[in-house]
């Protein structure tokens, strides 16, 4: 019964605001001042804070004011109410306030804000140019961070998101030059273009996992800048724990030259297409344990990427995913799972590693398919080592003629036949230098890897300096070192 009464009162208050905005009766509202705060009182005895007062220091808005002997509930703060009030330092609002208008505190000296728990909306630009505002805690009742809400708040360093916030609109944090790190919580589903443009000290982004829901980057009202969400931000680290989709042709991280580190969370299954395209200084990528697909052009022209360690869960490396990653010198692809019905679905798509001109060593585990031009223009390849007796399906163009002619192809010793399949299968047999010297089913590790871990020889003795082409044991499995 109590809940029904509360809901009814809330509905009546919202209806009163609506009527105030659209009814001619609003013209009959009377302006009064109580304890230095200006209000307009409607014929329905509803109060809203309006501009006109000489505000300074701390202002506490009461829940009710008295007018003609009647108690009037304060339910709104009108547009521009505290606009350019340079001496205003803090504001405290009652729970009865449902709406805060546009540009309410714009350009004021506000340092702290206490929202009422029932605020439903805050108008665009309300805290713009509040240069003394260091932190903000949005109430759970807010669903949208409006256009330009905190634009040019140059001292803002800390943002606490309410659990009800679902979207961040255009220019919401534009020019917040003190922001150094931002965490986008799981309850936010959309971010509009230019939301963080010009945050010149923003270096770390973290995106929380959201139960399988994508974060969508919108173009917003204006389309001519595409998705420059973080333009002008010196992002160095991205912690990505959810899928991101975007409108237009430019991903939110594309061509961020300052980006150095990407950490993919364990709950993410797909890295979207073009996600980090053109991040030429990206040098470190850590993949989560559930990644199944790396999208088209995801790391296109990431020239500083020197190594990648793919998880066992990965099954698809899409077209142009690592095109032009000239810093890669060695690479391992494929899965340890030797079940044909599993590894036959492992695809390295067309042009996946095209123009990786620094690539010298390629290790292939169990792979189903290597696409056309997958390793085109990788003319520095000196050796290819494959652990599977069953050769992956390839095209005549999967490798360049120079690779086929000059690289040494190390293949497993066959278990049941006199001749390796690589010497008979189409396109593989074209390699000039095929060496049958790898035990079947044994992994390959690089003795140049910084963290090679604890390894043992076949007699169980710990080895600190493994020899090239030697067979050793690591984590209970046999490996050959190259």
C-alpha positions as CSV (number, residue, x, y, z in Angstrom):
1,X,0.0,0.0,0.0
2,X,2.9,2.4,0.9
3,X,4.6,1.7,-2.4
4,X,1.4,2.4,-4.3
5,X,1.0,5.8,-2.5
6,X,4.7,6.6,-3.3
7,X,4.3,5.8,-7.0
8,X,1.1,7.8,-7.2
9,X,2.8,10.9,-5.6
10,X,5.8,10.5,-7.9
11,X,3.5,10.3,-10.9
12,X,1.6,13.4,-9.9
13,X,4.9,15.3,-9.4
14,X,6.1,14.3,-12.9
15,X,2.7,15.3,-14.3
16,X,2.9,18.6,-12.6
17,X,6.3,19.3,-14.2
18,X,5.0,18.3,-17.6
19,X,2.0,20.6,-17.3
20,X,4.2,23.4,-16.2
21,X,6.3,23.1,-19.3
22,X,3.4,23.0,-21.8
23,X,0.5,24.8,-20.1
24,X,-0.3,28.5,-20.3
25,X,-0.7,28.3,-16.5
26,X,3.1,28.5,-16.4
27,X,2.8,32.1,-17.3
28,X,1.1,32.7,-14.0
29,X,4.0,31.4,-11.9
30,X,5.2,33.9,-9.4
31,X,8.8,34.6,-8.5
32,X,9.8,34.7,-4.9
33,X,13.1,34.7,-2.8
34,X,13.5,32.6,0.3
35,X,16.7,32.6,2.3
36,X,18.6,34.1,-0.7
37,X,17.4,31.4,-3.2
38,X,15.1,32.4,-6.1
39,X,12.0,30.3,-6.9
40,X,9.0,30.3,-9.2
41,X,5.8,29.0,-7.6
42,X,3.2,27.6,-9.9
43,X,-0.6,27.8,-9.4
44,X,-0.4,24.2,-8.3
45,X,2.1,25.3,-5.5
46,X,5.1,23.5,-7.0
47,X,8.4,25.3,-6.6
48,X,11.4,25.3,-8.9
49,X,14.8,27.1,-8.4
50,X,15.4,29.9,-11.0
51,X,18.2,32.3,-11.8
52,X,18.5,35.7,-10.1
53,X,20.0,35.1,-6.8
54,X,23.4,36.3,-5.5
55,X,24.8,32.9,-4.8
56,X,28.1,32.2,-3.1
57,X,29.7,29.6,-0.8
58,X,27.6,26.6,0.0
59,X,23.9,26.5,-1.1
60,X,21.5,24.0,0.4
61,X,18.2,23.7,-1.5
62,X,15.4,22.8,0.9
63,X,12.8,20.2,0.1
64,X,9.9,22.7,0.7
65,X,9.4,26.5,0.7
66,X,6.4,28.3,2.2
67,X,4.3,30.5,-0.1
68,X,1.1,32.3,1.1
69,X,1.0,29.9,4.0
70,X,1.3,26.8,1.9
71,X,4.1,24.3,1.7
72,X,5.5,24.1,-1.8
73,X,7.7,21.1,-2.8
74,X,10.9,22.0,-4.7
75,X,11.0,19.6,-7.7
76,X,13.2,21.2,-10.3
77,X,16.2,23.5,-10.9
78,X,15.6,25.7,-13.9
79,X,17.9,26.4,-16.9
80,X,20.8,28.7,-16.0
81,X,19.8,29.0,-12.4
82,X,23.4,29.2,-11.1
83,X,25.0,30.1,-14.4
84,X,28.3,31.9,-14.0
85,X,28.1,32.1,-10.2
86,X,31.8,32.3,-9.7
87,X,31.6,32.5,-5.9
88,X,29.4,29.4,-5.6
89,X,31.5,26.5,-4.1
90,X,29.0,23.7,-3.3
91,X,25.4,22.7,-3.8
92,X,23.2,20.2,-2.0
93,X,19.9,19.1,-3.4
94,X,16.9,17.5,-1.8
95,X,15.6,14.1,-2.9
96,X,12.5,15.8,-4.2
97,X,14.4,17.4,-7.1
98,X,13.5,15.5,-10.3
99,X,15.1,17.6,-13.0
100,X,18.1,19.8,-13.4
101,X,17.9,22.1,-16.5
102,X,20.4,23.1,-19.1
103,X,23.6,25.0,-18.2
104,X,22.5,25.3,-14.6
105,X,26.0,25.6,-13.1
106,X,27.9,26.5,-16.3
107,X,30.9,28.5,-15.6
108,X,30.4,28.6,-11.8
109,X,33.0,28.1,-9.0
110,X,31.4,24.8,-8.0
111,X,33.7,22.5,-6.2
112,X,31.3,19.8,-4.8
113,X,27.9,18.5,-5.6
114,X,25.4,16.4,-3.6
115,X,22.6,15.1,-5.7
116,X,19.2,14.1,-4.4
117,X,18.6,10.4,-5.0
118,X,15.6,10.9,-7.3
119,X,17.1,13.2,-9.9
120,X,15.9,11.8,-13.3
121,X,17.7,14.1,-15.7
122,X,20.5,16.7,-15.9
123,X,20.4,19.0,-18.9
124,X,23.2,19.5,-21.4
125,X,26.1,21.6,-20.4
126,X,25.0,21.9,-16.8
127,X,28.5,21.6,-15.3
128,X,30.4,23.0,-18.3
129,X,33.5,25.1,-17.4
130,X,33.2,24.3,-13.7
131,X,37.0,24.5,-13.5
132,X,37.2,23.9,-9.7
133,X,35.2,20.7,-9.8
134,X,37.6,17.8,-9.0
135,X,35.2,14.8,-8.6
136,X,31.6,13.9,-9.4
137,X,29.4,11.1,-8.1
138,X,26.4,10.6,-10.4
139,X,23.2,9.4,-8.7
140,X,21.8,5.9,-9.6
141,X,18.7,7.5,-10.9
142,X,20.4,9.2,-13.9
143,X,20.3,7.3,-17.2
144,X,22.1,9.6,-19.5
145,X,25.2,11.8,-19.3
146,X,24.0,14.6,-21.5
147,X,25.8,16.5,-24.3
148,X,28.6,18.6,-22.9
149,X,27.6,17.9,-19.3
150,X,31.1,18.2,-18.0
151,X,32.8,19.8,-20.9
152,X,36.0,21.8,-20.1
153,X,35.9,20.9,-16.4
154,X,39.7,21.2,-16.3
155,X,40.2,20.0,-12.8
156,X,37.9,17.0,-13.0
157,X,39.9,13.8,-12.1
158,X,37.4,11.3,-10.7
159,X,34.0,10.2,-12.0
160,X,31.8,7.8,-10.1
161,X,29.1,6.4,-12.4
162,X,25.6,5.7,-11.1
163,X,24.4,2.2,-11.6
164,X,21.5,3.5,-13.8
165,X,23.7,5.3,-16.4
166,X,23.4,3.7,-19.8
167,X,24.8,6.2,-22.2
168,X,27.4,9.0,-22.6
169,X,26.5,11.6,-25.1
170,X,28.6,13.8,-27.4
171,X,31.3,16.0,-25.8
172,X,30.2,15.0,-22.4
173,X,33.8,15.2,-21.1
174,X,35.4,17.2,-23.8
175,X,38.4,19.1,-22.6
176,X,38.6,17.5,-19.1
177,X,42.3,17.8,-19.1
178,X,42.9,16.4,-15.6
179,X,41.3,13.0,-16.4
180,X,44.0,10.4,-16.4
181,X,42.0,7.2,-16.3
182,X,38.4,6.2,-17.0
183,X,36.5,3.0,-16.3
184,X,33.4,2.5,-18.5
185,X,31.2,0.3,-16.3
186,X,29.1,-2.6,-17.4
187,X,25.8,-0.7,-17.3
188,X,26.9,1.8,-20.0
189,X,25.8,0.5,-23.5
190,X,26.4,3.5,-25.8
191,X,29.0,6.2,-26.1
192,X,28.7,9.0,-28.7
193,X,31.4,10.5,-30.8
194,X,33.7,13.1,-29.2
195,X,32.6,12.1,-25.7
196,X,36.2,12.4,-24.4
197,X,37.7,14.5,-27.1
198,X,40.6,16.7,-25.9
199,X,41.2,14.9,-22.6
200,X,44.9,15.6,-23.0
201,X,46.0,13.5,-20.0
202,X,43.8,10.5,-20.4
203,X,46.1,7.6,-20.6
204,X,44.3,4.5,-19.4
205,X,40.9,3.1,-20.5
206,X,39.1,0.2,-18.9
207,X,36.0,-1.4,-20.2
208,X,34.2,-3.7,-17.8
209,X,32.6,-6.9,-18.8
210,X,28.8,-6.7,-19.4
211,X,27.3,-10.2,-19.6
212,X,27.6,-10.4,-23.3
213,X,26.2,-7.0,-24.2
214,X,28.2,-4.9,-26.7
215,X,29.3,-1.4,-26.1
216,X,28.1,0.6,-29.1
217,X,29.9,3.7,-30.3
218,X,27.5,6.1,-32.0
219,X,28.1,8.8,-34.5
220,X,25.9,11.1,-32.5
221,X,24.1,14.2,-33.9
222,X,26.9,15.2,-36.2
223,X,28.4,12.7,-38.6
224,X,31.4,14.4,-40.1
225,X,33.9,13.4,-37.5
226,X,32.9,9.7,-37.5
227,X,33.9,8.0,-34.2
228,X,36.6,10.3,-32.8
229,X,35.6,9.4,-29.3
230,X,39.1,9.8,-27.9
231,X,40.7,12.2,-30.3
232,X,43.4,14.2,-28.7
233,X,43.8,11.7,-25.8
234,X,47.2,10.2,-25.3
235,X,45.9,6.7,-24.5
236,X,48.7,4.3,-23.6
237,X,46.8,1.3,-22.2
238,X,43.4,-0.2,-23.0
239,X,41.9,-2.9,-20.8
240,X,39.2,-4.4,-23.0
241,X,36.7,-6.7,-21.3
242,X,33.7,-6.5,-23.7
243,X,32.9,-6.4,-27.3
244,X,32.7,-3.0,-29.0
245,X,30.7,-2.2,-32.1
246,X,30.7,1.1,-33.9
247,X,28.9,3.1,-36.5
248,X,30.9,4.3,-39.5
249,X,34.3,3.2,-40.7
250,X,36.6,4.3,-37.9
251,X,37.0,2.3,-34.7
252,X,37.3,4.2,-31.4
253,X,41.0,3.3,-31.1
254,X,42.1,3.6,-34.7
255,X,45.3,5.5,-35.3
256,X,45.9,6.3,-31.6
257,X,49.7,6.6,-32.0
258,X,50.3,6.8,-28.2
259,X,48.7,3.3,-27.6
260,X,51.3,0.9,-26.3
261,X,49.5,-1.8,-24.4
262,X,46.3,-3.8,-24.9
263,X,45.0,-6.2,-22.4
264,X,42.1,-8.4,-23.5
265,X,40.0,-9.7,-20.7
266,X,39.2,-13.4,-20.1
267,X,35.5,-13.0,-20.9
268,X,35.9,-11.5,-24.3
269,X,35.4,-13.9,-27.3
270,X,35.9,-11.6,-30.3
271,X,38.2,-8.7,-31.2
272,X,36.2,-6.6,-33.6
273,X,37.3,-5.6,-37.1
274,X,39.7,-2.6,-37.4
275,X,39.7,-2.3,-33.6
276,X,43.4,-1.2,-33.3
277,X,44.1,-0.5,-36.9
278,X,47.0,1.9,-37.4
279,X,48.2,1.9,-33.8
280,X,51.8,2.0,-35.0
281,X,53.3,2.1,-31.5
282,X,51.3,-0.7,-30.0
283,X,54.0,-3.1,-28.7
284,X,52.2,-5.4,-26.3
285,X,48.9,-7.4,-26.6
286,X,47.8,-9.8,-24.0
287,X,44.9,-12.1,-25.2
288,X,42.3,-13.4,-22.8
289,X,41.8,-17.2,-22.5
290,X,38.4,-17.2,-24.3
291,X,39.2,-15.3,-27.5
292,X,37.9,-17.3,-30.5
293,X,38.2,-14.7,-33.3
294,X,40.4,-11.8,-34.2
295,X,38.5,-9.6,-36.6
296,X,39.4,-8.3,-40.0
297,X,42.2,-5.6,-39.9
298,X,42.1,-5.7,-36.1
299,X,45.9,-5.0,-35.8
300,X,46.5,-3.7,-39.3
301,X,49.8,-1.9,-39.6
302,X,50.6,-2.2,-35.9
303,X,54.3,-2.0,-36.8
304,X,55.7,-2.0,-33.3
305,X,54.1,-5.3,-32.3
306,X,57.1,-7.7,-31.9
307,X,55.3,-10.8,-30.6
308,X,51.8,-12.3,-30.1
309,X,50.9,-15.3,-28.0
310,X,47.6,-16.7,-29.1
311,X,45.4,-18.5,-26.6
312,X,44.3,-22.1,-27.1
313,X,40.7,-20.9,-27.6
314,X,41.5,-19.0,-30.8
315,X,40.0,-20.5,-34.0
316,X,39.9,-17.7,-36.6
317,X,42.5,-15.1,-37.6
318,X,40.6,-13.0,-40.1
319,X,41.5,-11.2,-43.3
320,X,44.3,-8.6,-42.9
321,X,44.2,-9.0,-39.1
322,X,48.0,-8.5,-38.8
323,X,48.7,-7.0,-42.2
324,X,51.9,-4.9,-42.1
325,X,53.0,-5.9,-38.6
326,X,56.6,-5.6,-39.6
327,X,57.9,-5.9,-36.1
328,X,56.9,-9.6,-35.8
329,X,60.0,-11.8,-36.2
330,X,58.6,-15.2,-35.0
331,X,55.1,-16.5,-34.9
332,X,53.2,-19.5,-33.7
333,X,49.7,-20.3,-35.0
334,X,47.3,-23.2,-34.5
335,X,46.0,-25.3,-31.6
336,X,47.4,-28.1,-29.4
337,X,44.1,-30.0,-29.8
338,X,44.8,-32.8,-32.3
339,X,41.1,-33.7,-32.7
340,X,40.5,-33.3,-36.4
341,X,37.0,-32.0,-35.9
342,X,38.3,-29.3,-33.7
343,X,41.5,-28.1,-35.5
344,X,39.9,-28.4,-39.0
345,X,37.9,-25.3,-38.0
346,X,41.1,-23.3,-37.3
347,X,41.3,-20.7,-40.1
348,X,44.0,-18.3,-41.0
349,X,42.2,-16.1,-43.5
350,X,43.4,-14.4,-46.7
351,X,46.1,-11.8,-46.2
352,X,46.1,-12.4,-42.4
353,X,49.8,-11.8,-42.1
354,X,50.5,-10.2,-45.4
355,X,53.5,-7.8,-45.5
356,X,54.9,-8.9,-42.1
357,X,58.3,-8.2,-43.6
358,X,60.3,-8.9,-40.5
359,X,58.9,-12.4,-40.0
360,X,61.7,-15.0,-40.0
361,X,60.3,-18.0,-38.1
362,X,56.9,-19.6,-38.4
363,X,55.6,-22.4,-36.1
364,X,52.5,-24.2,-37.1
365,X,50.5,-26.4,-34.7
366,X,47.3,-28.0,-35.8
367,X,45.6,-25.8,-38.4
368,X,42.8,-26.5,-40.7
369,X,43.2,-23.9,-43.4
370,X,45.7,-21.1,-44.4
371,X,44.1,-18.7,-46.8
372,X,45.4,-17.0,-50.0
373,X,48.2,-14.5,-49.6
374,X,48.1,-15.2,-45.8
375,X,51.9,-14.8,-45.7
376,X,52.4,-12.8,-48.9
377,X,55.3,-10.4,-48.9
378,X,56.8,-12.2,-45.9
379,X,60.0,-12.8,-47.8
380,X,62.3,-12.9,-44.8
381,X,60.9,-16.2,-43.6
382,X,63.8,-18.6,-43.1
383,X,62.2,-21.6,-41.5
384,X,58.7,-23.0,-41.1
385,X,58.2,-25.7,-38.5
386,X,55.0,-27.7,-38.4
387,X,54.0,-30.3,-35.7
388,X,51.0,-31.8,-37.4
389,X,51.3,-34.9,-39.7
390,X,48.2,-33.7,-41.6
391,X,49.2,-30.6,-43.6
392,X,46.8,-27.6,-43.4
393,X,45.0,-26.8,-46.6
394,X,46.8,-23.9,-48.4
395,X,46.7,-22.1,-51.7
396,X,49.5,-21.7,-54.1
397,X,49.6,-18.1,-53.0
398,X,49.6,-18.6,-49.2
399,X,53.4,-18.2,-49.3
400,X,55.5,-16.1,-51.7
401,X,57.6,-17.9,-54.3
402,X,60.7,-16.6,-52.4
403,X,59.5,-18.4,-49.2
404,X,58.8,-21.6,-51.1
405,X,62.2,-21.5,-52.8
406,X,64.4,-20.4,-49.9
407,X,62.8,-21.3,-46.5
408,X,63.4,-24.6,-44.8
409,X,60.2,-26.5,-44.1
410,X,60.6,-28.7,-41.0
411,X,57.9,-31.4,-40.9
412,X,57.1,-34.3,-38.5
413,X,58.5,-37.8,-38.9
414,X,55.5,-39.8,-40.2
415,X,54.1,-42.5,-37.9
416,X,52.5,-44.9,-40.3
417,X,53.9,-44.1,-43.7
418,X,57.3,-44.1,-45.3
419,X,57.0,-40.6,-46.7
420,X,55.8,-37.4,-45.1
421,X,52.5,-36.1,-46.5
422,X,54.1,-32.7,-46.9
423,X,56.1,-34.1,-49.8
424,X,53.0,-35.3,-51.6
425,X,50.2,-32.8,-50.8
426,X,49.5,-30.1,-53.3
427,X,51.3,-26.8,-52.7
428,X,53.3,-28.1,-49.7
429,X,55.3,-30.4,-51.9
430,X,56.4,-27.3,-53.9
431,X,58.8,-26.2,-51.1
432,X,62.4,-26.7,-52.2
433,X,63.8,-27.6,-48.8
434,X,61.6,-30.1,-46.8
435,X,63.4,-31.6,-43.8
436,X,61.7,-34.5,-41.9
437,X,63.2,-33.9,-38.4
438,X,60.4,-33.1,-36.0
439,X,58.8,-35.7,-33.8
440,X,55.0,-35.9,-34.4
441,X,52.8,-34.3,-31.8
442,X,55.5,-32.3,-30.1
443,X,55.2,-28.6,-29.6
444,X,57.8,-26.1,-30.7
445,X,59.1,-23.3,-28.4
446,X,61.5,-20.5,-29.1
447,X,64.7,-20.5,-27.0
448,X,64.8,-16.7,-27.4
449,X,61.6,-16.3,-25.5
450,X,62.1,-14.2,-22.4
451,X,60.1,-16.4,-20.0
452,X,60.8,-19.9,-21.3
453,X,60.0,-21.4,-17.8
454,X,61.3,-24.5,-16.2
455,X,62.2,-27.2,-18.7
456,X,63.8,-30.7,-18.4
457,X,65.5,-33.1,-20.6
458,X,64.1,-36.5,-21.4
459,X,66.0,-37.9,-18.3
460,X,64.2,-35.5,-16.0
461,X,67.2,-33.2,-15.4
462,X,66.5,-29.5,-15.2
463,X,67.9,-27.5,-18.2
464,X,68.9,-23.9,-18.0
465,X,70.3,-23.5,-21.6
466,X,68.2,-25.6,-24.0
467,X,70.0,-26.5,-27.2
468,X,68.5,-25.9,-30.7
469,X,66.5,-28.8,-32.1
470,X,66.7,-30.6,-28.7
471,X,63.7,-32.3,-27.3
472,X,62.7,-31.3,-23.8
473,X,59.8,-31.5,-21.3
474,X,57.9,-28.4,-20.1
475,X,54.7,-28.5,-18.0
476,X,54.4,-32.2,-18.6
477,X,54.6,-31.9,-22.4
478,X,57.4,-32.6,-24.9
479,X,58.8,-29.7,-26.8
480,X,61.4,-29.2,-29.5
481,X,63.5,-26.0,-29.2
482,X,64.5,-24.1,-32.2
